[in-house]
Amino acid sequence: MASGTLHAAKPDGLRRRRNAPAHPEKVVTLDGVIRGPDLEGPYSEQTFAWYRTWQTAPQAQLFHATDWSRLLLLAPIVDAHFRRPSAAGLSEIRLNEERLGATVVDRMRARIHIDNASENDPSGELVQPHAVGSREDVLARMRREK
């Protein structure tokens, strides 16, 4: 009696994917455009900077009204987490941001590809990502970059 599945081994150990991707890859670019509604309310500078990061994120090119609504509903949780960090708050933030494509793995699952062609400025130098500072610093930097 044979052990295993009784299926013939694939040649050279190759495996084939049986299911095709459910949807095509979506390509977005690093364009720095501010999208979506403004965040209003008595939030901390960190929360405004967090929201601005989402407004200028390449994947925001794919957002619809429901995605912006999710971010606006998440803002109070983010703000509370900045004031008093908690595992429950961080878990909720992570879950919601995952759905919007926050990390490279999230974007791979959603088949979102960021075209890095615009990372180089006309002088050919690589544009370095910057750390998030105060809201005034972020707004001043964005004015300079225009």
Legacy VTK file of the C-alpha trace (Angstrom):
# vtk DataFile Version 3.0
C-alpha trace
ASCII
DATASET POLYDATA
POINTS 146 float
0.000 0.000 0.000
1.341 3.440 -0.952
1.630 6.210 1.548
0.744 9.823 0.788
-1.792 11.183 -1.644
-1.191 8.780 -4.518
-0.617 11.758 -6.850
2.363 11.784 -9.154
5.085 14.194 -8.151
5.301 17.399 -10.167
8.368 17.570 -12.409
11.350 19.239 -10.741
9.233 20.021 -7.685
7.331 22.774 -9.552
3.996 23.880 -8.250
1.378 25.684 -10.282
-0.968 28.287 -9.027
-4.495 27.033 -9.628
-6.380 30.239 -9.012
-5.733 33.441 -10.901
-5.770 36.769 -9.033
-9.321 37.936 -8.388
-8.569 41.463 -9.634
-5.811 43.147 -11.632
-2.934 45.036 -10.066
-3.574 48.727 -9.442
-0.662 51.089 -10.098
-0.379 54.350 -8.160
2.357 56.986 -8.209
4.200 59.066 -5.629
2.727 62.411 -6.678
2.454 64.214 -3.306
-1.073 65.453 -4.072
-3.235 66.151 -1.016
-6.496 64.247 -1.351
-9.667 63.812 0.663
-11.479 66.013 3.126
-9.594 68.007 5.740
-9.504 66.730 9.287
-11.252 69.136 11.629
-11.538 69.078 15.365
-9.547 69.454 18.548
-6.918 66.860 17.594
-3.244 66.778 18.517
-0.541 67.786 16.042
0.434 64.116 15.791
-3.084 63.186 14.696
-3.136 65.941 12.049
0.258 64.704 10.793
-1.018 61.099 10.740
-4.045 62.164 8.681
-1.915 64.269 6.308
0.264 61.204 5.718
-2.829 59.368 4.524
-3.956 62.348 2.408
-0.636 62.322 0.517
-0.131 58.541 0.428
-0.044 57.071 -3.090
-2.825 54.598 -2.290
-5.129 57.540 -1.511
-5.508 57.815 -5.302
-7.780 54.769 -4.997
-9.850 56.010 -2.040
-13.571 56.655 -2.293
-15.870 58.465 0.142
-16.214 55.357 2.305
-12.419 55.101 2.722
-12.165 58.732 3.826
-15.107 58.158 6.175
-13.204 55.259 7.748
-10.148 57.478 8.324
-12.283 60.246 9.818
-13.920 57.725 12.174
-10.489 56.388 13.089
-9.024 59.828 13.910
-10.425 59.988 17.483
-8.961 56.545 18.212
-5.590 57.619 16.803
-5.724 60.815 18.828
-6.573 58.898 22.020
-3.733 56.490 21.300
-1.246 59.356 20.950
-2.424 60.784 24.281
-2.565 57.473 26.156
-1.257 54.446 24.214
-3.192 51.214 24.623
-3.009 47.781 23.051
-6.718 47.870 22.184
-6.410 51.243 20.427
-3.311 50.170 18.537
-5.037 46.955 17.464
-8.011 48.884 16.063
-5.729 51.341 14.264
-3.649 48.534 12.785
-6.710 46.639 11.591
-8.229 49.692 9.887
-4.953 50.862 8.353
-4.303 47.343 7.053
-7.578 47.500 5.116
-6.426 50.753 3.499
-3.020 49.428 2.442
-0.734 50.921 5.085
2.214 48.525 4.782
4.008 46.935 1.875
2.483 43.554 2.765
-1.016 45.074 2.896
-0.483 46.588 -0.551
0.840 43.298 -1.922
-2.315 41.530 -0.726
-4.480 44.233 -2.311
-2.338 44.091 -5.494
-1.444 47.800 -5.232
1.869 48.715 -6.836
3.514 52.083 -6.149
5.377 53.312 -9.211
8.618 54.744 -7.848
9.496 56.629 -11.035
8.559 59.926 -9.390
10.916 59.339 -6.445
13.625 61.108 -8.408
13.428 64.829 -8.795
14.527 66.544 -12.057
18.096 66.864 -10.744
18.289 63.079 -10.526
18.722 63.021 -6.753
16.641 60.617 -4.741
13.967 62.359 -2.683
14.369 61.200 0.910
11.342 60.459 3.060
10.997 62.819 5.989
10.017 62.323 9.574
6.643 63.619 10.645
6.970 66.716 12.798
4.495 69.234 14.064
1.568 70.265 11.899
3.214 73.649 11.202
6.450 71.906 10.143
4.544 69.573 7.835
2.521 72.416 6.269
5.633 74.587 5.846
7.519 71.715 4.218
4.600 71.046 1.868
4.493 74.729 0.864
8.232 74.611 0.066
7.841 71.391 -1.975
5.182 72.911 -4.278
LINES 1 147
146 0 1 2 3 4 5 6 7 8 9 10 11 12 13 14 15 16 17 18 19 20 21 22 23 24 25 26 27 28 29 30 31 32 33 34 35 36 37 38 39 40 41 42 43 44 45 46 47 48 49 50 51 52 53 54 55 56 57 58 59 60 61 62 63 64 65 66 67 68 69 70 71 72 73 74 75 76 77 78 79 80 81 82 83 84 85 86 87 88 89 90 91 92 93 94 95 96 97 98 99 100 101 102 103 104 105 106 107 108 109 110 111 112 113 114 115 116 117 118 119 120 121 122 123 124 125 126 127 128 129 130 131 132 133 134 135 136 137 138 139 140 141 142 143 144 145
